[in-house]
Amino acid sequence: MTRLCTLLDAEAVAQRAAREIVQHLEHARAERGVAHVALSGGTTPERTHELLAGAVEDWNGIEVWFADERCVAPEDPASNYLMVRKTLLEHIPMAPPLVHRMQGELGPDEGAERYAQELRGTVALGEEGVPVLDVIVLGVGADGHVASLFPGAPTLNAGEEAVCLGVHNSPKPPPERITLSLAVLRAARRCVLPATGAGKRDAVQGALGEATPRVPASLLRRERLRLIVDDAASPSPPLATHSNADCENLL
């Protein structure tokens, strides 16, 4: 069952998402000595990244990955890496975490292959045979896409052994991208998905509805997915509504 936490506004969503991410990272590090987190681009996760810079007291043993990337240079304004660097990495007062950047400048196919090799060589594999990240922070598009997995795209059928995929025809510019596979998203110990604004309400409703390739967010593993939304993005009528205190009890 998907865990849905509804809060008052976008700032409360970002704060709650940051706290939950920190808890999962600390738990992973205590259990296994290392914590692997994948971050996403987009406006909603951006504020969460800013809060993470001060919320994590010690980044030792935390490794940062990416859910997707545009096939651009790392200094390009469209780069997810650049956004994460400016909102998070540059604001960590102590030594920054180990960062595994998707090399978008290599193009979708070579970039995806290299990232898959890096993931397989670094992150422990699960029963499905794909790397198991501790937490993946996702945004969701108004069309229900997550990472760079778009509605009806063939990448959604890449198979259970796929790790990282090249995207050549994204419906959103730029058309060439690199993305983690659906199998990796589903294998993660937790996916945290903050969503804010009325423009995301249909996507949130779809994510909680019947699993369908028309809404990629609905294909995530429900028992490992945490949706944190503001009132504007909450389904109408609400499928579940919680006060801030109630949300604390959903971990």
Kinemage of the C-alpha trace (Angstrom):
@kinemage 1
@onewidth
@group {chain A} dominant
@subgroup {mainchain}
@vectorlist {calphas} color= white
{ca met a 1} P 0.000 0.000 0.000
{ca thr a 2} L 1.322 3.422 -0.951
{ca arg a 3} L 1.933 5.766 1.955
{ca leu a 4} L 0.394 9.172 1.282
{ca cys a 5} L 1.222 12.136 3.474
{ca thr a 6} L -0.673 15.380 2.848
{ca leu a 7} L 0.691 18.620 4.272
{ca leu a 8} L -0.288 22.271 4.103
{ca asp a 9} L 2.095 23.688 1.515
{ca ala a 10} L 5.210 23.150 -0.602
{ca glu a 11} L 7.643 24.158 2.159
{ca ala a 12} L 6.142 21.635 4.572
{ca val a 13} L 6.424 18.964 1.877
{ca ala a 14} L 10.113 19.728 1.284
{ca gln a 15} L 10.865 19.702 5.000
{ca arg a 16} L 9.076 16.403 5.536
{ca ala a 17} L 10.749 14.807 2.510
{ca ala a 18} L 14.182 15.914 3.713
{ca arg a 19} L 13.584 14.483 7.185
{ca glu a 20} L 12.448 11.163 5.799
{ca ile a 21} L 15.428 10.916 3.431
{ca val a 22} L 17.813 11.610 6.305
{ca gln a 23} L 16.196 8.888 8.418
{ca his a 24} L 16.581 6.321 5.661
{ca leu a 25} L 20.192 7.315 5.016
{ca glu a 26} L 21.078 7.065 8.688
{ca his a 27} L 19.371 3.689 8.964
{ca ala a 28} L 21.189 2.361 5.896
{ca arg a 29} L 24.548 3.594 7.127
{ca ala a 30} L 23.977 2.041 10.553
{ca glu a 31} L 22.913 -1.273 9.006
{ca arg a 32} L 25.446 -1.595 6.169
{ca gly a 33} L 28.095 1.085 6.726
{ca val a 34} L 27.159 2.903 3.519
{ca ala a 35} L 24.048 4.649 2.182
{ca his a 36} L 23.176 5.090 -1.485
{ca val a 37} L 20.740 7.839 -2.494
{ca ala a 38} L 19.640 8.783 -6.017
{ca leu a 39} L 18.446 12.338 -6.666
{ca ser a 40} L 16.267 13.817 -9.401
{ca gly a 41} L 15.955 17.102 -11.209
{ca gly a 42} L 12.838 19.228 -11.274
{ca thr a 43} L 11.488 22.119 -9.255
{ca thr a 44} L 9.839 20.119 -6.459
{ca pro a 45} L 12.910 18.070 -5.397
{ca glu a 46} L 15.084 21.202 -5.641
{ca arg a 47} L 13.941 22.640 -2.292
{ca thr a 48} L 14.323 19.231 -0.671
{ca his a 49} L 17.958 19.162 -1.836
{ca glu a 50} L 18.563 22.583 -0.290
{ca leu a 51} L 17.271 21.362 3.062
{ca leu a 52} L 19.328 18.161 2.911
{ca ala a 53} L 22.563 20.170 2.900
{ca gly a 54} L 21.969 21.185 6.513
{ca ala a 55} L 19.905 18.213 7.632
{ca val a 56} L 22.664 15.614 7.215
{ca glu a 57} L 25.247 16.181 9.939
{ca asp a 58} L 27.838 13.783 8.536
{ca trp a 59} L 28.026 12.812 4.852
{ca asn a 60} L 30.727 10.214 5.421
{ca gly a 61} L 29.608 6.907 3.942
{ca ile a 62} L 26.824 8.463 1.845
{ca glu a 63} L 27.071 8.106 -1.922
{ca val a 64} L 24.981 10.225 -4.291
{ca trp a 65} L 23.579 8.871 -7.545
{ca phe a 66} L 21.110 10.247 -10.087
{ca ala a 67} L 17.716 8.977 -11.191
{ca asp a 68} L 18.110 10.551 -14.616
{ca glu a 69} L 20.045 13.129 -16.596
{ca arg a 70} L 19.720 15.132 -19.776
{ca cys a 71} L 22.359 14.451 -22.428
{ca val a 72} L 24.113 17.771 -21.960
{ca ala a 73} L 27.437 18.874 -20.497
{ca pro a 74} L 27.601 19.066 -16.677
{ca glu a 75} L 27.792 22.877 -16.805
{ca asp a 76} L 24.732 23.182 -19.036
{ca pro a 77} L 21.783 24.941 -17.342
{ca ala a 78} L 19.611 21.916 -18.200
{ca ser a 79} L 21.895 19.490 -16.312
{ca asn a 80} L 20.394 17.744 -13.289
{ca tyr a 81} L 23.899 17.406 -11.911
{ca leu a 82} L 24.401 21.165 -12.071
{ca met a 83} L 21.141 21.734 -10.189
{ca val a 84} L 22.130 19.260 -7.471
{ca arg a 85} L 25.594 20.791 -7.242
{ca lys a 86} L 24.204 24.293 -6.785
{ca thr a 87} L 21.367 23.382 -4.412
{ca leu a 88} L 23.090 20.701 -2.343
{ca leu a 89} L 26.737 19.872 -2.917
{ca glu a 90} L 28.077 23.442 -2.748
{ca his a 91} L 26.314 23.983 0.588
{ca ile a 92} L 27.698 21.030 2.511
{ca pro a 93} L 30.048 22.564 5.078
{ca met a 94} L 32.184 19.476 5.624
{ca ala a 95} L 33.664 17.120 3.028
{ca pro a 96} L 31.061 16.489 0.305
{ca pro a 97} L 29.725 12.976 -0.354
{ca leu a 98} L 31.000 10.719 -3.085
{ca val a 99} L 29.038 11.694 -6.199
{ca his a 100} L 28.385 9.376 -9.128
{ca arg a 101} L 27.466 11.616 -12.038
{ca met a 102} L 25.641 10.414 -15.123
{ca gln a 103} L 27.848 11.437 -18.050
{ca gly a 104} L 25.183 12.921 -20.259
{ca glu a 105} L 27.765 14.391 -22.598
{ca leu a 106} L 28.592 10.840 -23.769
{ca gly a 107} L 25.148 10.450 -25.291
{ca pro a 108} L 22.264 8.236 -24.153
{ca asp a 109} L 23.623 4.814 -25.041
{ca glu a 110} L 27.245 5.040 -23.911
{ca gly a 111} L 26.279 7.156 -20.917
{ca ala a 112} L 23.677 4.604 -19.831
{ca glu a 113} L 26.043 1.666 -20.303
{ca arg a 114} L 28.798 3.286 -18.239
{ca tyr a 115} L 26.383 4.196 -15.459
{ca ala a 116} L 24.961 0.682 -15.365
{ca gln a 117} L 28.476 -0.709 -15.009
{ca glu a 118} L 29.258 1.756 -12.215
{ca leu a 119} L 26.079 0.875 -10.347
{ca arg a 120} L 26.634 -2.856 -10.699
{ca gly a 121} L 30.222 -2.512 -9.543
{ca thr a 122} L 29.395 -0.385 -6.501
{ca val a 123} L 25.918 -1.142 -5.154
{ca ala a 124} L 24.935 -4.556 -3.825
{ca leu a 125} L 22.567 -6.494 -6.074
{ca gly a 126} L 19.182 -7.657 -4.866
{ca glu a 127} L 17.233 -10.816 -5.564
{ca glu a 128} L 16.105 -9.356 -8.880
{ca gly a 129} L 19.755 -9.022 -9.932
{ca val a 130} L 19.749 -5.217 -10.076
{ca pro a 131} L 21.468 -2.733 -7.719
{ca val a 132} L 19.429 -1.889 -4.624
{ca leu a 133} L 19.614 1.808 -3.753
{ca asp a 134} L 18.590 2.779 -0.248
{ca val a 135} L 16.420 5.712 -1.240
{ca ile a 136} L 15.497 7.338 -4.543
{ca val a 137} L 14.100 10.856 -4.538
{ca leu a 138} L 11.737 11.287 -7.456
{ca gly a 139} L 9.759 14.081 -8.977
{ca val a 140} L 6.609 13.392 -10.949
{ca gly a 141} L 5.541 15.138 -14.119
{ca ala a 142} L 2.015 16.289 -14.800
{ca asp a 143} L 1.798 13.319 -17.182
{ca gly a 144} L 2.811 10.894 -14.418
{ca his a 145} L 6.375 10.296 -15.610
{ca val a 146} L 9.154 9.586 -13.112
{ca ala a 147} L 12.889 9.882 -13.789
{ca ser a 148} L 12.919 9.895 -17.614
{ca leu a 149} L 10.410 7.078 -17.912
{ca phe a 150} L 7.529 8.573 -19.885
{ca pro a 151} L 3.981 7.309 -20.469
{ca gly a 152} L 3.848 4.394 -22.888
{ca ala a 153} L 7.595 4.520 -23.593
{ca pro a 154} L 9.344 1.260 -24.585
{ca thr a 155} L 11.808 1.824 -21.737
{ca leu a 156} L 9.033 0.762 -19.361
{ca asn a 157} L 9.327 -2.738 -20.853
{ca ala a 158} L 13.105 -3.008 -20.658
{ca gly a 159} L 12.922 -6.063 -18.398
{ca glu a 160} L 13.822 -6.992 -14.844
{ca glu a 161} L 17.579 -7.061 -15.504
{ca ala a 162} L 17.819 -3.566 -17.026
{ca val a 163} L 19.727 -1.064 -14.881
{ca cys a 164} L 20.191 2.134 -16.862
{ca leu a 165} L 18.648 3.109 -20.180
{ca gly a 166} L 19.281 5.567 -22.965
{ca val a 167} L 16.318 7.705 -24.040
{ca his a 168} L 16.310 9.044 -27.606
{ca asn a 169} L 12.864 10.540 -28.034
{ca ser a 170} L 11.804 12.179 -24.798
{ca pro a 171} L 8.523 14.105 -25.214
{ca lys a 172} L 10.134 16.826 -23.109
{ca pro a 173} L 13.280 18.595 -24.339
{ca pro a 174} L 16.026 17.671 -24.647
{ca pro a 175} L 15.045 14.447 -26.449
{ca glu a 176} L 18.164 12.493 -25.431
{ca arg a 177} L 18.474 11.434 -21.798
{ca ile a 178} L 19.772 8.747 -19.455
{ca thr a 179} L 17.485 7.162 -16.871
{ca leu a 180} L 17.475 4.483 -14.224
{ca ser a 181} L 15.257 1.604 -15.265
{ca leu a 182} L 11.883 0.838 -13.767
{ca ala a 183} L 13.454 -2.320 -12.334
{ca val a 184} L 15.961 -0.243 -10.337
{ca leu a 185} L 13.248 2.123 -9.124
{ca arg a 186} L 11.164 -0.837 -7.993
{ca ala a 187} L 14.139 -2.524 -6.308
{ca ala a 188} L 14.995 0.524 -4.146
{ca arg a 189} L 14.354 0.149 -0.441
{ca arg a 190} L 12.354 3.369 -0.520
{ca cys a 191} L 11.191 5.868 -3.136
{ca val a 192} L 10.306 9.301 -1.781
{ca leu a 193} L 8.154 11.334 -4.128
{ca pro a 194} L 7.280 14.916 -3.148
{ca ala a 195} L 4.646 16.606 -5.304
{ca thr a 196} L 3.228 20.099 -4.976
{ca gly a 197} L 0.756 22.305 -6.786
{ca ala a 198} L -2.599 21.746 -8.457
{ca gly a 199} L -0.834 20.835 -11.703
{ca lys a 200} L 0.355 17.578 -10.087
{ca arg a 201} L -3.026 16.501 -8.689
{ca asp a 202} L -3.929 14.246 -11.624
{ca ala a 203} L -0.458 12.679 -11.567
{ca val a 204} L -0.771 11.927 -7.849
{ca gln a 205} L -4.243 10.481 -8.391
{ca gly a 206} L -2.849 8.342 -11.205
{ca ala a 207} L 0.096 7.159 -9.110
{ca leu a 208} L -2.348 5.879 -6.503
{ca gly a 209} L -4.655 4.281 -9.032
{ca glu a 210} L -4.464 1.163 -11.169
{ca ala a 211} L -0.966 0.274 -12.347
{ca thr a 212} L -0.653 1.263 -15.994
{ca pro a 213} L 2.135 2.252 -18.404
{ca arg a 214} L 0.072 5.358 -19.118
{ca val a 215} L 1.120 6.600 -15.662
{ca pro a 216} L 4.676 5.397 -14.975
{ca ala a 217} L 4.474 6.539 -11.330
{ca ser a 218} L 1.740 3.929 -10.801
{ca leu a 219} L 4.253 1.178 -11.654
{ca leu a 220} L 6.471 1.881 -8.638
{ca arg a 221} L 6.399 -0.691 -5.865
{ca arg a 222} L 3.545 0.539 -3.689
{ca glu a 223} L 4.768 -0.752 -0.328
{ca arg a 224} L 8.095 1.051 -0.831
{ca leu a 225} L 6.686 4.324 -2.157
{ca arg a 226} L 6.123 7.401 -0.003
{ca leu a 227} L 4.105 10.203 -1.603
{ca ile a 228} L 4.394 13.529 0.205
{ca val a 229} L 2.053 16.138 -1.228
{ca asp a 230} L 0.613 19.523 -0.383
{ca asp a 231} L -3.099 20.288 -0.219
{ca ala a 232} L -3.109 21.577 -3.790
{ca ala a 233} L -1.710 18.299 -5.174
{ca ser a 234} L -3.771 16.030 -2.942
{ca pro a 235} L -6.280 13.788 -4.736
{ca ser a 236} L -9.849 15.007 -4.719
{ca pro a 237} L -11.626 13.562 -2.891
{ca pro a 238} L -8.577 12.717 -0.738
{ca leu a 239} L -7.604 9.042 -0.688
{ca ala a 240} L -5.736 9.671 2.562
{ca thr a 241} L -5.080 12.845 4.492
{ca his a 242} L -2.819 13.220 7.475
{ca ser a 243} L -1.764 16.011 9.765
{ca asn a 244} L 1.940 16.679 10.145
{ca ala a 245} L 1.928 14.641 13.370
{ca asp a 246} L 0.215 11.722 11.641
{ca cys a 247} L 2.794 11.791 8.858
{ca glu a 248} L 5.520 11.291 11.441
{ca asn a 249} L 3.899 7.961 12.319
{ca leu a 250} L 4.009 6.648 8.761
{ca leu a 251} L 7.739 5.857 8.680
